[in-house]
């Protein structure tokens, strides 16, 4: 019998940006479920993560006005900025694959100019439709955390997108994340116990363990953006309905978290 599936951030990103084969494998799995769900918190991660990096790349491209110049400029970026650009390999792969790129036989201008024009158009269209796709591709979006950043959209100003997100501070709480923590304190405690019992945690999971330990002692600390984001996978695992399967490309992390709550994890 068909049942429910809860999509995490990595799946929603791949549904737009992965290559055709990857997207098709995800679609085949989703077709087995009657109801596709996600959350406003996943929507926030979707926007402030990969989509934000796409916007960053697009703005550099438009300012450079040259397909070649963007890669020359990449060598001068800070390590953080460079990592943002490197994370876009899946998006660039989907641009270059198959019919995503074609040049008319009658075109006799510099190939770099044509590449610039097509890439600019490709990225702009994907950015403009990303949020709509996120919402329309799901049957429901839960809002248990009341994440206000989920409503922030990239806005075109002139030739570039404005995608600056306000900072989350516990002194100026504009969401329901503290209430979410209190209501799900036992689940967070189980997550901490599983993390404490797991040897050789990777860096990301170690940060999560430290953050969960802190917010369980001082609840309002989860309203701090750093702590909240370090708890992100735990929050998503807790949000996932008990009757739904959590769908992710990061099975390694989510399997550990969902084991603590007797929830099922699937991946492409």
PyMOL commands that set and color helices and strands:
alter all, ss='L'
color gray80, all
select helices_A, chain A and resi 9-17+20-30+40-64+67-74+79-86+89-96+98-100+111-136+148-151+170-172+177-183+185-197+203-217+219-223+225-230+232-239+251-259
alter helices_A, ss='H'
color red, helices_A
select strands_A, chain A and resi 4-7+35-39+140-142+155-157+160-162+244-247+264-266
alter strands_A, ss='S'
color yellow, strands_A
deselect
rebuild
show_as cartoon
